[in-house]
Amino acid sequence: MSERASQPAAASIAVIGAGIVGSCLVEHLARLGWDDLVLLDKGPLPDPGGSTGHASNFIFPTDHNREVAMLTLESQRQYEALGVQTTCGGVEVARTEARMEELRRRMTSARAWGIDAELLTPGEVAERIPFVNPDVILGGFWMSSVSVVDSVRAGTLMRERALSRGALTILDNTQVTGLEVEPWPSGRPRLRAVLTARGRIEVEHAVIACGVWSPLIAELAGASIPLTPAVHQMADLGPVDPLRATGNEIGYPIVRDMDAFMYERQKYQAMEVGSYAHRPILVRPEDIPPGEGAERSPTERPFTRDDFAPQLAQAREIMGELLRDAEIGYAINGLLSLTPDAHPVLGETAEVANLWSAAAVWIKEGPGAARILAEWITHGHPRLCDPHDSDVTRFQPHERTRRHVRARAREHFNKTYGIVHPREQWESCRDVHRSALHARTEALEAVYYEARGWERPQWYESNAALVERYGVAERPHEWDRRWWSPIIEAEHLHLREKVGVVDLGAFQIFDVTGPGALAYLEGMAANACDRPPGTSIYTPLLTPDGGFRADLTIQRLGTDRFRVVTGAFDGARDAAWFRKHLQEDGSVRFEDRSAAICALGVWGPGAEALLEKISGTTLSQTAFPYASVRDVALDGIPATMCRISYVGESGWEIYVEAALATRVWDAVREAGRAFGLRPVGAGVYGTTGRMEKGYALMGAELTSEYSPVEAGLARPRVKPAEFIGRAAYLKAREAGPAAMLRTLTMDDHADAPDLARFPTGGNEPLLGLDGERIVDAHGRESRVTSAGMGPSVGKYLLMAYLPPKLAAPGTRLQVLYMNEVFPVTVAGGTALFDPTGARMRS
């Protein structure tokens, strides 16, 4: 029976799309007090024809990414509470030694998130799943909590709950034809109404939860949701008598044959085989036929047998006798959503205020993602977990283009079950943004890593001779040295001894000007911005709940002129946050100058003398104190210099018009010959240098789940001016930290170099000496947030939050890496290198 009702003229929130996410979202919103909701879908309920209806609906909870793991675990909790989840267990099997190494890494992630798991021998896999052929595998990774869910039933139950609260109107078979927006004085338009074939609904907010159709709906308002529909092949093999005999939909554990890029799960009397091994088959959203014209549902495309042929052979190989004679029955090219970086796209769109995205969410993440969106809309930021990796505003404009989305989706489709290193670089869509210094760094044999489209030198092959000079050792394990070079550590030691120049051209630079600029920034930043012109201010921006939303520097260039400098990875998110809160009276102008201004850094014991040589100006601490900003001519070129350091050495960030940047670089290089100047990459700037100083990184140590009090960044006093998150920040200061950010050292590298391992900073769990997970009073696990060598202190360093009772220097703990434990020691909350900061102020 249709749940259709008459269309209201107005609603507080319209949710467009009644798949698993949209249906769960209306219940979460209703639970949080919203009582005037409308849910729309162009298809019929209970299954309107999206990906929810044909998805395989199983959940493997372990993921290396914490955010995805938290969404998955929360979704399993909700499915269980709804009574639509069957726990069956599951195993990921390995056919190669490389995959067994990956399974050991997955054991580490499972332990980090508190997921029950174990490694199995081939024989043990066959004991649990008797039809698996043990002769073609080397082992398996078992999770007892793998489950199968009825997502269509779950959506129905969530809609019914919202209806029972009197909070919801449901409109199925209702096509959205437009989104009405209105101009706003700040320059960012706001959503005003949803238009359907049945009329107009005036709304406060609208959420696009349309799966593969989401980009088309966003375009109606001039917004973007960067995803592409892509084919995932699914075929039922059977009927098979042993499966029929169970009398259940799922009577055996699910198998993920990871090296073959496929899975096998019982579906009543058949074995469903799903494939990620075929060629990437991408579909344009506008080419998906309407429901009445499709062979089945709109997202079930005709099956292409040739693409599936290799998978059929591999499925019969691993399943042995079970599938030897089984024929393909029901089979589809099912559509799912892929994004440029394989993460969901959640949150308020960058282009249109009050228009939200809830897209590219898989069944295993659906209810959790719905909870996040409901909290985000209601409280101003999610409370379940930090959405840093899923925030739709993370994408730079070029990343939202169809060309970029499709290229990256093609690249990562076959990595769905792949072995992906945390430092691995993209191959497609490179060289989008080049620093104005690129020609110079390229001539010096820079090895470039991408940062949201910007090509940043990670290290320089021209510095290879420094490795022998400083005696830097190679890492013994191939995985640990992948996407790494000993040149990084050699560059680090050279900068500490002499002087280095760093290309900072990927910095994101925003100028904030106008008569209201000071008041605006004071309302955004946790630290005081009312400082004299010529001053720089390091400050977090907080969420309404007092966690980290951004981490950046603000330079006061004049009475009504400020410059905001943030990192490449967070530039788009930070710009969206600033624009979201712009004054409506037009008293503030926000301008992105990232392409117009180029930055470079000069640091090291010789930095002051070098720059004095080309500036003709005294640059002593007395004349140019730490954290001050000055306009200086460098070799006759106008530049702005800021005395600040992220690497723990005396020196400056230098800002110059992009067209003149190479002239400043050349002048620095020429004058630097007398001081032993070398180019230094982001491997030093972003990892080894900052970690020796204990400096935190946004998205790693600094997330919305931790406060400045816990990160060790609370100032002695809180400024009197009101700012976002102030009340929560005051409360956190009064309560004291439930966890404390600490640097730890790996303890066995010097004594047993051949046994040394180098965790990547990929969320490896910290354990007590009894081997138990460490969890703070708020239920947050202690895990490695960053990792890297400290060449100047001779130790491999880890950063992690620890409960106060375990945060004292000298506390002995363990870190789990590749399913092995290694001893670590808490070094403290202060810098291991130059703890007083004397070098930066020398």
SVG drawing of the C-alpha trace seen along z (x, -y; Angstrom):
<svg xmlns="http://www.w3.org/2000/svg" viewBox="-4 -50 84 81">
<polyline fill="none" stroke="black" stroke-width="0.4" points="0.0,0.0 1.3,-3.5 2.2,-5.8 1.4,-8.8 -0.3,-11.8 -1.3,-15.3 1.6,-17.6 2.0,-20.3 2.7,-23.9 5.6,-24.2 7.9,-22.0 10.9,-22.5 13.0,-19.9 12.4,-18.1 14.4,-14.8 14.6,-13.9 15.1,-10.2 13.5,-7.3 16.3,-4.8 18.0,-3.6 19.6,-6.9 16.6,-9.2 14.3,-6.8 16.5,-6.6 17.2,-10.3 13.6,-11.3 13.3,-9.2 16.6,-10.6 15.4,-14.1 12.0,-13.4 13.8,-11.9 15.7,-15.2 12.6,-17.2 11.8,-18.2 8.1,-17.8 7.4,-19.1 9.2,-16.8 8.4,-15.7 10.0,-12.7 9.9,-12.6 10.8,-10.0 10.0,-9.6 9.5,-5.9 7.0,-3.8 7.5,-2.6 8.6,-0.4 11.3,0.0 11.5,-3.1 14.1,-1.7 17.4,-3.0 20.5,-1.1 19.0,-0.1 16.7,2.3 19.3,4.4 22.3,4.1 23.8,7.3 23.1,6.0 25.9,7.6 28.2,5.8 31.9,6.4 32.6,4.0 36.3,3.6 37.7,0.7 41.1,-1.1 39.4,-4.4 38.0,-5.3 35.1,-7.4 33.8,-4.6 34.3,-2.1 32.3,-4.3 29.5,-4.7 29.4,-1.0 29.4,0.0 26.6,-2.5 24.6,-1.2 24.9,2.3 23.7,1.2 20.6,-0.4 19.9,2.5 20.1,4.8 17.7,2.6 15.2,2.7 15.3,6.5 16.4,6.6 19.9,8.0 21.1,11.5 24.7,12.1 26.3,14.8 30.1,14.2 32.4,13.7 35.9,14.3 38.2,12.5 40.6,15.0 44.0,14.5 45.5,16.2 48.8,14.3 51.5,13.5 50.9,9.8 47.2,10.3 48.2,12.1 50.2,9.1 47.2,7.0 45.0,9.2 47.5,8.7 47.0,5.0 43.2,5.5 43.6,7.4 45.2,4.2 42.3,2.1 39.8,4.5 41.5,4.3 41.5,0.5 37.7,0.3 37.0,3.1 35.9,5.6 36.2,9.3 38.5,10.9 41.1,13.6 43.4,14.9 42.7,18.4 44.7,21.1 43.2,22.5 42.1,25.6 40.3,23.4 38.6,21.5 37.3,24.8 36.1,25.9 33.9,22.9 32.8,22.8 33.0,26.4 32.6,25.6 35.7,23.3 38.6,25.0 41.6,24.6 44.1,25.5 43.7,22.1 44.1,19.9 46.9,19.1 44.6,18.0 41.7,15.9 40.6,13.0 37.5,13.9 35.0,11.5 32.2,13.0 30.0,9.9 29.6,9.9 25.9,9.6 23.2,9.5 20.4,6.9 17.0,6.3 17.6,2.6 14.2,2.2 12.5,3.4 14.7,1.2 13.7,-1.8 10.0,-1.0 10.4,-0.7 12.2,-4.0 9.5,-5.8 6.8,-4.2 8.5,-5.5 8.7,-9.0 5.0,-8.8 4.1,-7.6 5.6,-10.7 3.4,-12.8 6.4,-14.4 6.4,-13.2 4.5,-13.4 5.5,-10.9 5.2,-11.6 6.2,-8.7 5.7,-8.7 6.6,-12.4 9.2,-13.8 11.3,-16.8 11.4,-19.3 13.4,-22.1 15.0,-23.7 14.3,-27.4 17.1,-29.5 17.3,-33.1 20.2,-35.5 21.8,-36.4 23.8,-39.5 26.9,-37.4 27.0,-36.1 26.1,-32.5 22.5,-31.8 20.1,-30.0 17.6,-27.3 14.0,-28.5 11.7,-25.8 11.5,-22.3 9.4,-22.2 7.7,-19.0 5.3,-17.9 2.6,-18.5 3.5,-22.0 5.9,-24.0 7.0,-23.2 8.7,-26.1 11.4,-24.7 14.1,-25.7 16.4,-22.8 16.5,-20.1 18.6,-17.0 19.5,-15.2 19.6,-11.5 19.0,-10.3 22.0,-8.0 23.0,-7.8 20.7,-10.7 22.0,-13.1 24.2,-15.2 21.2,-15.9 19.1,-17.1 22.0,-19.3 22.4,-20.9 18.8,-22.2 20.0,-24.6 23.4,-25.3 25.2,-23.0 27.4,-20.0 27.5,-16.5 30.6,-14.9 29.8,-11.2 29.2,-9.0 27.0,-5.9 29.1,-2.8 28.3,0.8 28.9,3.6 28.1,7.0 26.0,9.4 25.0,12.9 23.1,15.7 24.5,19.2 22.1,22.0 19.9,23.4 22.4,25.4 21.1,28.2 23.3,27.7 22.2,24.0 18.6,24.9 18.9,27.4 19.6,24.6 16.1,23.2 17.5,19.7 18.5,16.7 22.0,16.9 23.0,20.2 26.7,20.0 29.3,17.2 30.1,14.8 33.3,15.1 35.3,12.2 37.8,13.6 39.9,10.4 42.6,11.3 39.9,12.2 38.0,8.9 34.8,10.7 32.5,12.0 30.3,15.0 27.2,15.0 24.3,17.4 21.0,15.9 18.4,18.6 19.1,21.5 21.7,19.7 25.2,18.3 25.4,14.7 28.7,13.6 29.6,10.0 32.5,8.6 34.8,5.6 37.3,7.2 35.7,6.2 36.5,3.1 35.1,-0.1 31.7,-0.7 30.6,-4.3 27.1,-5.6 25.9,-9.2 23.1,-10.0 21.0,-11.4 21.3,-8.1 19.6,-6.0 16.2,-5.2 13.0,-6.0 11.4,-3.2 8.7,-2.5 11.3,-2.1 13.8,0.1 14.2,3.9 13.9,4.2 14.4,1.2 16.2,-1.8 19.5,-0.9 19.5,2.7 21.2,2.7 21.3,5.6 24.0,8.1 27.2,8.2 28.3,11.8 31.7,11.3 32.7,9.0 31.8,11.7 33.4,14.7 36.7,14.6 34.8,14.2 32.7,17.2 35.8,19.4 37.3,18.1 34.1,18.5 34.0,22.2 37.6,22.6 37.3,21.3 33.9,22.9 35.0,26.3 32.2,28.8 29.4,26.5 29.3,24.4 30.8,26.8 27.6,27.3 25.7,24.2 24.3,21.9 23.8,18.2 20.3,17.2 19.3,13.7 22.1,11.4 22.4,7.6 24.9,4.8 23.8,3.0 24.5,-0.7 26.2,-2.2 27.7,-5.6 31.5,-6.3 33.1,-9.6 36.6,-10.9 38.1,-9.6 35.9,-6.7 34.3,-8.4 30.7,-9.4 29.6,-13.0 27.8,-14.4 26.9,-17.8 25.8,-21.2 26.8,-22.0 29.5,-24.6 27.5,-26.5 24.0,-26.7 23.1,-27.3 20.6,-24.9 21.0,-22.4 22.5,-19.2 24.0,-16.1 23.5,-12.5 25.0,-10.6 27.4,-7.9 26.5,-6.0 26.5,-2.2 24.1,0.0 26.6,0.7 26.9,-3.0 23.3,-4.1 21.7,-4.5 25.0,-5.8 25.2,-8.4 21.6,-9.4 22.4,-10.0 25.3,-12.2 23.2,-14.3 20.4,-14.7 22.9,-15.8 24.7,-18.1 21.4,-19.9 20.2,-20.1 23.3,-21.0 25.6,-22.6 28.0,-19.6 27.8,-15.8 28.3,-14.2 28.7,-10.6 32.2,-11.2 34.2,-13.7 33.0,-13.9 36.4,-15.2 36.7,-12.6 33.1,-12.7 32.4,-16.4 31.0,-17.4 32.9,-20.7 36.3,-19.0 36.5,-19.1 38.2,-21.9 36.2,-23.2 38.2,-21.0 37.4,-17.9 33.7,-18.5 33.9,-18.4 32.5,-15.4 35.9,-14.7 37.7,-14.5 35.0,-12.4 34.9,-9.9 38.7,-9.6 39.2,-9.0 36.3,-6.6 37.8,-4.5 41.1,-4.4 39.8,-3.3 37.0,-1.0 39.3,2.0 40.9,1.0 37.6,1.6 39.1,4.9 42.7,3.8 45.7,3.4 46.1,-0.4 49.0,-1.9 48.1,-4.9 50.6,-7.0 49.7,-5.8 49.3,-8.5 46.7,-9.0 47.8,-8.5 44.8,-10.2 44.1,-13.9 47.5,-15.1 49.2,-18.5 45.9,-20.4 47.5,-23.0 51.2,-23.7 53.0,-26.1 54.5,-29.1 57.8,-27.5 57.1,-24.2 59.7,-24.7 62.4,-25.4 61.5,-22.4 61.1,-20.1 64.7,-21.0 65.8,-19.9 64.2,-16.4 61.4,-16.9 59.1,-13.9 55.6,-15.3 52.7,-14.2 49.3,-15.6 47.4,-17.7 43.8,-18.4 45.1,-19.0 48.3,-20.8 51.6,-19.2 53.9,-19.4 57.5,-18.3 57.7,-15.5 61.5,-15.2 64.2,-15.9 66.2,-13.3 68.9,-15.9 69.5,-15.5 70.3,-11.8 74.0,-12.3 72.8,-13.6 71.6,-10.1 75.2,-8.9 76.5,-12.1 74.1,-11.8 74.1,-8.0 70.3,-7.6 69.4,-3.9 67.0,-2.2 63.8,-0.7 64.1,3.1 60.4,3.9 59.1,3.2 55.6,2.0 57.2,-0.4 59.4,-2.1 56.7,-2.2 55.9,-5.7 58.8,-7.0 62.5,-7.8 65.5,-8.1 66.2,-11.4 63.4,-12.9 65.4,-12.2 68.6,-13.5 66.8,-16.7 65.6,-17.0 69.1,-16.8 70.5,-19.2 67.8,-21.8 68.6,-21.4 72.3,-21.9 72.3,-24.5 69.3,-25.9 66.5,-24.7 64.0,-26.3 60.5,-24.8 58.0,-25.3 54.7,-26.3 52.9,-27.1 50.0,-24.8 49.1,-26.9 45.5,-28.1 45.4,-31.9 42.3,-33.9 42.2,-37.7 39.5,-39.0 38.9,-42.7 36.4,-45.4 35.1,-47.4 33.5,-44.3 36.6,-42.0 37.8,-42.2 34.5,-41.5 33.8,-38.7 37.1,-36.9 36.7,-37.4 33.4,-35.5 35.1,-32.7 38.4,-32.2 39.1,-30.7 42.1,-33.0 42.1,-36.8 42.5,-38.4 42.4,-42.0 46.2,-42.2 48.3,-45.1 48.8,-45.1 52.0,-43.2 51.0,-40.3 50.2,-36.7 47.7,-34.7 47.7,-30.9 44.1,-29.8 41.7,-26.9 38.2,-27.4 35.8,-25.3 32.5,-23.5 29.5,-24.5 30.4,-21.6 33.9,-22.9 35.9,-20.5 38.3,-21.4 36.7,-22.6 39.9,-24.2 43.4,-24.9 45.1,-27.9 47.1,-31.2 45.7,-34.7 47.9,-37.6 46.8,-41.1 48.1,-43.1 46.2,-46.4 43.4,-47.8 40.8,-46.1 43.0,-43.7 43.6,-40.1 45.2,-37.1 44.1,-33.6 46.6,-30.8 45.6,-27.1 46.8,-23.8 46.1,-22.5 44.0,-19.5 41.6,-21.7 41.4,-24.8 38.1,-24.1 36.5,-23.0 37.8,-26.1 36.7,-28.4 33.2,-26.9 33.1,-27.4 34.2,-31.1 31.7,-31.8 28.9,-30.1 29.3,-32.6 29.9,-35.8 28.1,-38.9 24.9,-39.6 25.5,-43.4 28.3,-43.3 30.8,-44.7 33.3,-41.8 34.9,-40.7 36.3,-37.2 38.7,-36.5 40.5,-33.3 44.1,-34.4 45.6,-30.9 46.5,-31.1 47.6,-34.7 50.0,-34.5 52.8,-32.0 54.5,-31.1 57.9,-29.6 59.6,-28.9 63.2,-29.4 64.3,-27.8 67.5,-26.7 70.4,-28.1 71.5,-30.1 68.1,-31.5 68.4,-34.9 71.8,-35.7 70.8,-34.4 67.6,-36.6 69.4,-39.6 71.8,-39.3 69.0,-39.7 66.8,-42.1 69.3,-44.6 67.3,-44.6 68.0,-43.6 66.0,-40.4 67.1,-39.8 64.5,-38.7 64.6,-42.2 63.9,-43.8 61.6,-41.1 60.2,-39.1 58.6,-35.7 55.0,-35.7 55.4,-39.1 54.6,-40.0 56.5,-42.6 56.6,-43.9 60.1,-43.4 61.9,-43.8 63.8,-40.6 66.3,-41.3 64.1,-44.2 60.9,-42.1 58.0,-43.2 57.2,-40.4 55.5,-39.8 57.5,-37.8 56.0,-36.1 58.4,-34.8 56.8,-31.5 57.8,-27.8 56.1,-24.5 59.5,-22.7 61.0,-24.0 63.7,-26.1 64.3,-29.9 63.0,-31.2 60.1,-32.7 57.2,-32.1 57.5,-34.4 54.5,-35.5 54.9,-37.0 52.9,-37.6 52.9,-34.4 54.3,-36.1 57.3,-37.1 57.8,-34.0 60.6,-32.5 62.7,-35.7 62.5,-35.4 63.3,-31.6 66.3,-32.3 67.6,-35.1 67.3,-32.8 69.0,-29.9 71.8,-32.2 72.5,-33.8 72.1,-30.4 75.1,-28.9 77.3,-30.5 75.1,-28.9 74.7,-25.4 71.1,-25.9 69.2,-22.9 65.6,-22.4 63.5,-20.5 60.2,-18.7 56.9,-18.3 58.1,-15.0 60.1,-17.2 57.6,-20.1 54.5,-18.0 55.9,-15.0 59.5,-14.8 59.9,-18.4 56.5,-19.0 56.5,-15.7 59.8,-16.4 58.1,-19.5 54.8,-17.8 52.8,-19.9 49.3,-18.6 47.8,-18.2 44.2,-19.0 42.3,-15.8 44.8,-13.7 45.3,-14.9 42.8,-17.8 39.3,-16.6 35.8,-17.6 36.0,-14.8 38.8,-16.5 39.0,-20.0 41.9,-22.4 42.2,-21.4 42.9,-17.8 45.2,-18.8 47.3,-20.9 46.4,-24.1 44.3,-25.9 45.5,-29.4 45.8,-30.6 42.7,-32.8 39.7,-32.7 39.0,-36.0 35.9,-37.8 34.5,-38.1 31.9,-35.6 32.9,-33.0 31.6,-29.7 32.0,-27.0 33.0,-29.3 30.5,-27.9 31.5,-24.3 35.2,-25.4 34.7,-27.0 32.9,-23.8 35.8,-21.7 38.3,-23.8 36.4,-23.5 36.0,-19.7 39.6,-19.0 40.8,-16.6 39.4,-13.1 42.4,-12.4 45.7,-14.1 47.7,-14.4 51.1,-12.8 54.2,-11.9 55.5,-8.3 58.7,-6.7 59.1,-3.2 61.6,-1.5 63.4,1.3 64.8,-0.3 68.3,-1.0 68.8,2.4 67.3,4.5 67.3,2.6 66.4,5.6 63.2,6.2 62.2,2.5 58.8,1.6 57.5,-1.8 53.8,-2.3 52.2,-4.5 49.9,-6.5 47.0,-4.5 45.1,-4.3 47.2,-1.5 45.8,-0.9 47.7,-1.6 47.5,1.2 48.4,1.6 51.1,3.9 48.4,6.4 47.5,6.3 44.1,4.6 42.8,1.7 43.0,-1.7 39.7,-3.7 39.2,-7.0 36.2,-8.1 34.3,-9.2 34.8,-5.8 37.4,-7.1 40.1,-4.6 43.8,-5.5 45.3,-5.1 48.2,-6.4 47.1,-9.6 50.5,-10.5 53.7,-8.6 57.2,-9.5 60.9,-9.4 62.4,-12.0 65.9,-12.1 67.3,-14.7 66.2,-12.7 67.0,-9.3 63.6,-7.8 60.6,-6.8 57.7,-8.9 54.0,-8.3 51.3,-10.7 48.1,-9.6 45.6,-10.7 45.8,-8.9 43.8,-8.9 45.5,-11.2 46.5,-8.2 48.6,-6.8 49.9,-10.2 52.8,-10.7 56.3,-10.7 57.9,-7.3 54.7,-5.3 55.4,-2.0 52.7,-0.9 52.5,1.2 51.4,0.4 49.8,3.1 51.1,3.0 50.6,5.6 49.1,7.7 52.3,7.7 53.0,5.7 55.9,3.3 57.0,1.5 56.5,-2.2 57.1,-4.9 55.2,-8.1 57.7,-10.9 55.4,-13.7 53.3,-16.5 56.1,-18.8 58.5,-18.9 61.2,-16.3 63.4,-18.6 64.2,-22.0 61.5,-21.8 61.9,-25.4 61.6,-26.7 64.9,-28.6 66.0,-27.8 62.8,-29.3 63.5,-32.5 67.2,-32.7"/>
</svg>
